[in-house]
């Protein structure tokens, strides 16, 4: 099952307004607080761009799923495009542009995962975990746990994907919930497991990157934050609220790493500014440009006390045919080149392309009080299984609590 499920029909305009009230009522207060924080905005500004790709070569615009042979050909084409743009565009540190490929656990196929492993080995996209479940009927905790463990272990053991804190550690992964229904937040649809967050913690999830979930009811009131769940993980929607991650914290995993939700005022209707909600979706109709980078920068998603490292976790559906040029083709290449040129010419910020794992390592480094260039901390604590035998930095004991 994928995001063109009939269970994912977007609400109408009135419905969107109604279910968005919890976060919209808090948005003005967030804006005021962020404005005060940015009065002290440091000059040494680093923007960390993470593209969470809901990676579904099975996606078919007419519904259903492509056969395996077609999926493999689609993935081969994606690999060529990913390598081309990665070689053409690098960030402020010389790191190639790439996505983080969140592959659906319920659609495991050895040939597809072999291709993704080769793409990761070439440096053009690490692999993490995506999952659609509870779509036809509510899932169970037992089935969810089994699905995650089986996919985690085959990814790590057969394909050398995912990551570990140490050689003896269980495989670790970042997670995006299919249909945005994390921890049974969509009225029981597209999930069914209240204790999902506890199961994620138990099976090695280090960060959930599902949010934001605009315009669905599963969007919590909290926006534009990296935070820890505010309720016990075994409860339904423990991420409904929580405490922002701050320098010096002890952490309980998984962290909630949100993407931006911010008003884009650049549209005009009859010459009058008309707001658009930018929730970090990269599409053919709303591609990346410098204005969106500036908006995401203003979202201020950071570790409190290290506000000059701003994390911009955005998302796309890389196999939506009408979006592909905007996420990995010429439109994206041209936009990135213009943004990098602006960065180099003005010195306004440094842009870093990061995988989900690298961004998480940078977050841990910030919590530990590290400063300077976040690029130095891409492999701070969590290393891919592929690179586990390559020693690039002294071992660092994670400062974590209640990690399975």
C-alpha positions as CSV (number, residue, x, y, z in Angstrom):
1,X,0.0,0.0,0.0
2,X,1.2,3.5,-0.7
3,X,0.2,7.1,-0.3
4,X,-2.3,7.1,-3.3
5,X,-4.5,5.0,-1.0
6,X,-8.1,6.1,-1.0
7,X,-7.7,6.4,2.8
8,X,-5.5,9.4,2.2
9,X,-8.0,11.7,0.4
10,X,-7.2,15.2,1.6
11,X,-10.0,17.1,3.4
12,X,-11.7,20.1,1.8
13,X,-10.7,23.7,2.6
14,X,-13.1,23.9,5.5
15,X,-12.0,20.5,6.8
16,X,-8.3,21.5,6.5
17,X,-9.1,24.6,8.6
18,X,-11.0,22.7,11.2
19,X,-8.4,20.0,11.8
20,X,-5.5,22.5,11.7
21,X,-6.9,24.7,14.5
22,X,-4.7,23.1,17.2
23,X,-1.5,24.1,15.6
24,X,-2.8,27.3,14.0
25,X,-3.9,28.7,17.3
26,X,-0.4,28.2,18.7
27,X,1.4,29.5,15.5
28,X,1.2,33.2,16.4
29,X,2.9,32.5,19.7
30,X,5.6,30.4,18.0
31,X,6.1,33.3,15.5
32,X,6.6,35.8,18.3
33,X,9.1,33.5,20.1
34,X,11.0,32.8,17.0
35,X,11.2,36.5,16.1
36,X,12.7,37.2,19.5
37,X,15.2,34.4,19.1
38,X,16.2,35.6,15.6
39,X,17.0,39.1,17.0
40,X,20.1,37.3,18.3
41,X,20.7,35.4,15.1
42,X,24.4,34.6,14.9
43,X,26.5,35.4,11.8
44,X,27.9,31.9,11.6
45,X,24.7,30.3,10.2
46,X,24.6,26.7,9.0
47,X,21.6,25.2,7.2
48,X,21.3,21.4,7.2
49,X,19.1,20.2,4.4
50,X,17.6,16.6,4.7
51,X,15.3,15.3,2.0
52,X,13.2,12.5,3.4
53,X,12.1,10.6,0.3
54,X,9.0,8.4,0.6
55,X,10.8,6.0,-1.7
56,X,8.2,3.9,-3.5
57,X,9.2,2.6,-7.0
58,X,6.0,0.6,-6.8
59,X,3.8,3.8,-7.0
60,X,1.4,3.7,-10.0
61,X,-0.7,6.8,-10.8
62,X,-3.7,4.6,-11.8
63,X,-3.7,2.7,-8.5
64,X,-2.2,-0.7,-7.5
65,X,1.4,-1.5,-7.7
66,X,3.9,-2.0,-10.6
67,X,5.3,-5.5,-11.1
68,X,8.8,-6.2,-9.8
69,X,10.4,-5.9,-13.2
70,X,9.0,-2.5,-13.8
71,X,10.0,-1.4,-10.3
72,X,13.6,-2.5,-10.9
73,X,13.7,-0.5,-14.1
74,X,12.2,2.5,-12.4
75,X,14.9,2.2,-9.7
76,X,17.7,1.9,-12.3
77,X,16.5,5.1,-13.9
78,X,16.4,6.8,-10.4
79,X,20.0,5.6,-9.7
80,X,21.2,7.3,-12.9
81,X,19.5,10.5,-12.0
82,X,20.7,10.4,-8.4
83,X,24.3,9.9,-9.5
84,X,24.1,12.7,-12.1
85,X,22.7,15.4,-9.8
86,X,25.0,14.2,-7.0
87,X,28.1,14.7,-9.2
88,X,26.8,18.0,-10.5
89,X,25.9,19.7,-7.2
90,X,27.8,19.7,-3.9
91,X,27.3,21.6,-0.7
92,X,29.6,24.0,1.2
93,X,31.8,21.1,2.3
94,X,31.9,19.3,-1.1
95,X,29.3,16.7,0.0
96,X,27.2,15.5,-3.0
97,X,23.5,16.2,-3.1
98,X,21.4,13.2,-2.2
99,X,18.1,12.1,-0.7
100,X,17.5,9.8,2.3
101,X,15.5,6.9,0.9
102,X,12.8,5.7,3.3
103,X,11.9,2.4,1.7
104,X,8.5,0.7,2.7
105,X,9.1,-2.3,4.9
106,X,5.9,-4.0,3.7
107,X,7.2,-3.9,0.1
108,X,10.6,-5.6,0.7
109,X,12.2,-7.0,-2.5
110,X,15.8,-8.3,-2.5
111,X,16.6,-6.9,-6.0
112,X,15.4,-3.5,-5.1
113,X,17.3,-3.4,-1.9
114,X,20.4,-4.6,-3.6
115,X,20.1,-1.6,-5.9
116,X,19.6,0.8,-3.0
117,X,22.6,-0.7,-1.2
118,X,24.7,0.0,-4.3
119,X,23.3,3.6,-4.5
120,X,24.3,4.1,-0.8
121,X,27.8,2.7,-1.3
122,X,28.3,5.2,-4.2
123,X,27.4,8.0,-1.8
124,X,24.1,9.0,-3.3
125,X,21.5,8.2,-0.7
126,X,21.3,6.3,2.6
127,X,18.4,4.0,3.3
128,X,16.0,4.2,6.2
129,X,12.6,2.7,7.1
130,X,9.1,3.7,5.8
131,X,6.0,1.7,6.6
132,X,2.3,1.7,5.6
133,X,0.2,-0.4,7.8
134,X,-3.3,-0.7,9.3
135,X,-4.8,0.5,6.0
136,X,-7.3,-2.2,5.2
137,X,-7.9,-2.9,8.9
138,X,-6.2,-1.8,12.1
139,X,-2.8,-3.4,12.6
140,X,-1.7,-5.1,15.8
141,X,1.2,-4.4,18.1
142,X,2.5,-8.0,17.5
143,X,2.4,-7.7,13.7
144,X,4.0,-4.2,13.7
145,X,6.9,-5.4,15.9
146,X,7.5,-8.4,13.7
147,X,7.4,-6.4,10.5
148,X,9.9,-3.8,11.8
149,X,12.3,-6.4,13.2
150,X,12.2,-8.5,10.1
151,X,12.8,-5.6,7.8
152,X,15.5,-4.1,10.1
153,X,17.4,-7.4,10.3
154,X,17.3,-8.3,6.6
155,X,18.3,-4.7,5.7
156,X,21.3,-4.8,8.1
157,X,22.4,-8.4,7.6
158,X,21.8,-9.1,4.0
159,X,22.3,-5.6,2.5
160,X,24.5,-3.9,5.1
161,X,22.1,-1.0,5.4
162,X,21.0,1.1,8.4
163,X,23.4,2.0,11.2
164,X,24.8,1.2,14.7
165,X,26.2,3.0,17.6
166,X,28.8,0.2,18.0
167,X,29.6,-3.2,16.5
168,X,27.6,-4.9,19.2
169,X,24.6,-2.6,19.0
170,X,21.3,-3.5,17.4
171,X,20.7,-1.9,13.9
172,X,19.3,1.6,14.2
173,X,17.0,3.4,11.8
174,X,15.1,6.6,11.2
175,X,11.4,6.2,10.5
176,X,8.6,7.8,8.4
177,X,5.1,6.6,8.9
178,X,3.2,5.9,5.7
179,X,0.0,8.0,5.4
180,X,1.4,10.3,8.2
181,X,-0.6,8.4,10.9
182,X,2.1,8.1,13.5
183,X,1.1,6.4,16.8
184,X,-2.5,5.9,15.7
185,X,-3.1,9.7,15.4
186,X,-5.5,9.5,12.4
187,X,-8.6,8.5,14.3
188,X,-7.6,4.8,14.1
189,X,-7.0,4.8,10.4
190,X,-3.8,3.8,8.7
191,X,-2.2,2.5,11.8
192,X,-4.2,1.0,14.7
193,X,-1.4,0.6,17.2
194,X,-1.5,3.1,20.1
195,X,1.9,1.9,21.5
196,X,3.7,2.4,18.1
197,X,6.3,4.8,19.5
198,X,7.3,2.3,22.2
199,X,7.7,-0.4,19.5
200,X,9.8,2.0,17.5
201,X,12.1,2.6,20.5
202,X,12.3,-1.1,21.3
203,X,13.3,-2.0,17.7
204,X,16.0,0.6,17.3
205,X,14.4,3.8,15.9
206,X,16.6,6.8,16.7
207,X,14.4,9.5,15.1
208,X,10.9,9.8,13.7
209,X,10.8,12.1,10.7
210,X,7.1,11.7,9.8
211,X,6.0,15.2,10.8
212,X,4.6,17.6,9.8
213,X,1.4,15.9,8.8
214,X,-0.4,18.9,7.4
215,X,-3.3,18.9,6.3
216,X,-4.3,15.8,8.2
217,X,-5.7,15.4,11.7
218,X,-2.5,13.6,12.7
219,X,-0.7,17.0,12.8
220,X,0.0,17.9,16.5
221,X,-0.2,21.4,17.9
222,X,3.6,21.6,18.1
223,X,5.4,22.9,15.0
224,X,9.0,23.6,14.0
225,X,10.9,21.7,16.6
226,X,13.2,18.9,17.5
227,X,11.8,17.4,20.7
228,X,11.3,14.5,23.0
229,X,7.9,12.9,23.4
230,X,5.9,14.5,26.3
231,X,4.0,11.3,27.4
232,X,5.1,7.7,28.0
233,X,5.9,6.0,24.7
234,X,3.4,3.2,25.2
235,X,0.5,5.7,25.1
236,X,-1.3,6.8,22.0
237,X,0.3,9.9,20.4
238,X,3.0,10.5,23.0
239,X,4.4,13.1,20.6
240,X,1.3,15.3,20.7
241,X,3.5,17.6,22.8
242,X,6.9,17.4,24.3
243,X,10.1,19.2,25.3
244,X,12.4,20.9,22.8
245,X,15.9,19.3,22.7
246,X,18.4,21.6,24.4
247,X,22.2,21.7,24.8
248,X,23.1,19.5,27.7
249,X,20.0,17.3,27.7
250,X,19.9,13.5,28.3
251,X,17.9,12.0,25.5
252,X,15.2,9.4,25.2
253,X,14.9,8.0,21.7
254,X,13.3,8.2,19.3
255,X,13.6,12.0,18.9
256,X,10.9,13.8,16.9
257,X,12.6,15.7,14.1
258,X,10.0,17.9,12.5
259,X,10.1,19.6,9.2
260,X,9.0,23.2,8.7
261,X,5.5,24.5,8.8
262,X,5.5,28.2,7.9
263,X,3.5,30.8,6.0
264,X,4.9,31.7,2.6
265,X,3.8,35.3,1.8
266,X,5.3,35.5,-1.6
267,X,2.1,34.8,-3.5
268,X,0.0,37.8,-4.7
269,X,-3.7,38.0,-5.5
270,X,-4.7,41.2,-7.1
271,X,-1.4,42.6,-5.8
272,X,-2.2,41.7,-2.2
273,X,0.1,39.2,-0.3
274,X,-1.8,35.9,0.1
275,X,-0.3,33.3,2.5
276,X,0.5,29.7,1.5
277,X,1.3,27.0,4.1
278,X,4.7,25.7,3.3
279,X,5.0,22.3,5.1
280,X,8.2,21.2,3.3
281,X,6.7,19.1,0.5
282,X,8.8,19.2,-2.7
283,X,6.5,18.9,-5.7
284,X,6.4,19.8,-9.3
285,X,3.9,22.6,-8.4
286,X,6.0,23.8,-5.5
287,X,9.7,23.2,-6.2
288,X,12.7,24.2,-4.2
289,X,13.9,27.8,-4.6
290,X,15.9,30.3,-2.5
291,X,12.7,31.8,-1.1
292,X,11.7,28.4,0.4
293,X,15.2,28.0,1.8
294,X,14.8,31.4,3.5
295,X,11.4,30.4,4.9
296,X,12.8,27.1,6.2
297,X,15.7,29.0,7.8
298,X,13.1,31.2,9.6
299,X,11.4,28.2,11.0
300,X,14.4,28.0,13.3
301,X,14.3,24.2,13.8
302,X,17.4,23.6,16.0
303,X,18.7,22.4,19.3
304,X,18.0,25.1,21.8
305,X,21.3,26.7,22.6
306,X,22.7,26.0,19.2
307,X,20.4,28.0,17.1
308,X,23.0,28.7,14.4
309,X,22.6,25.1,13.2
310,X,19.1,25.0,11.5
311,X,17.7,21.7,10.4
312,X,15.5,21.7,7.4
313,X,14.0,18.2,7.1
314,X,11.7,18.3,4.0
315,X,10.1,15.5,2.1
316,X,9.0,14.2,-1.3
317,X,7.5,11.2,-3.1
318,X,10.3,10.6,-5.5
319,X,8.4,8.2,-7.8
320,X,5.4,10.5,-8.4
321,X,6.1,11.1,-12.1
322,X,4.9,14.6,-12.1
323,X,7.2,15.6,-9.3
324,X,10.4,13.8,-10.3
325,X,12.0,16.6,-12.2
326,X,11.5,18.9,-9.2
327,X,13.1,16.4,-6.8
328,X,16.0,14.9,-8.7
329,X,16.0,16.3,-12.2
330,X,17.0,19.5,-14.0
331,X,14.7,21.7,-12.0
332,X,16.2,20.6,-8.8
333,X,19.8,20.9,-10.1
334,X,19.2,24.4,-11.3
335,X,17.6,25.5,-8.0
336,X,20.4,24.0,-5.9
337,X,23.0,25.7,-8.1
338,X,21.3,29.1,-7.6
339,X,21.1,28.5,-3.9
340,X,24.7,27.5,-3.6
341,X,25.8,30.5,-5.7
342,X,23.8,32.8,-3.4
343,X,25.5,31.2,-0.3
344,X,29.0,31.6,-1.7
345,X,28.4,35.1,-3.0
346,X,26.8,36.6,0.1
347,X,28.2,34.5,2.9
348,X,24.7,34.6,4.5
349,X,24.7,30.9,5.3
350,X,26.5,27.7,4.6
351,X,24.3,24.9,3.2
352,X,25.0,21.3,4.1
353,X,23.4,18.3,2.4
354,X,22.8,15.6,5.1
355,X,21.2,12.2,5.4
356,X,18.8,11.5,8.2
357,X,21.6,9.7,10.1
358,X,24.1,12.5,9.6
359,X,21.6,15.2,10.8
360,X,20.8,13.1,13.9
361,X,24.6,12.9,14.6
362,X,24.8,16.7,14.3
363,X,21.9,17.0,16.7
364,X,23.7,14.8,19.2
365,X,26.9,16.9,18.8
366,X,24.9,20.0,19.4
367,X,23.4,18.5,22.6
368,X,26.9,17.7,23.7
369,X,27.9,21.3,23.2
370,X,29.9,21.0,20.0
371,X,30.3,24.2,17.9
372,X,31.6,25.3,14.6
373,X,30.9,23.5,11.4
374,X,28.3,20.7,11.8
375,X,29.9,18.9,8.8
376,X,32.6,17.7,11.3
377,X,30.0,15.6,13.1
378,X,28.3,13.6,10.3
379,X,29.6,10.4,11.9
380,X,29.7,11.6,15.5
381,X,28.2,8.6,17.2
382,X,26.0,6.7,14.7
383,X,27.7,5.0,11.8
384,X,26.3,3.2,8.8
385,X,26.9,-0.6,8.9
386,X,28.7,-0.2,5.6
387,X,31.3,2.0,7.2
388,X,31.4,0.3,10.6
389,X,34.9,-1.1,10.0
390,X,36.3,2.3,9.0
391,X,37.5,4.3,11.9
392,X,37.2,8.0,11.1
393,X,36.9,9.5,14.6
394,X,37.4,8.5,18.3
395,X,34.5,6.5,19.7
396,X,32.1,8.5,21.7
397,X,29.7,7.1,24.2
398,X,26.1,8.3,23.4
399,X,24.5,10.4,26.1
400,X,21.1,8.6,26.0
401,X,18.6,7.4,28.4
402,X,16.0,4.6,28.2
403,X,17.3,3.3,24.8
404,X,16.4,-0.3,24.1
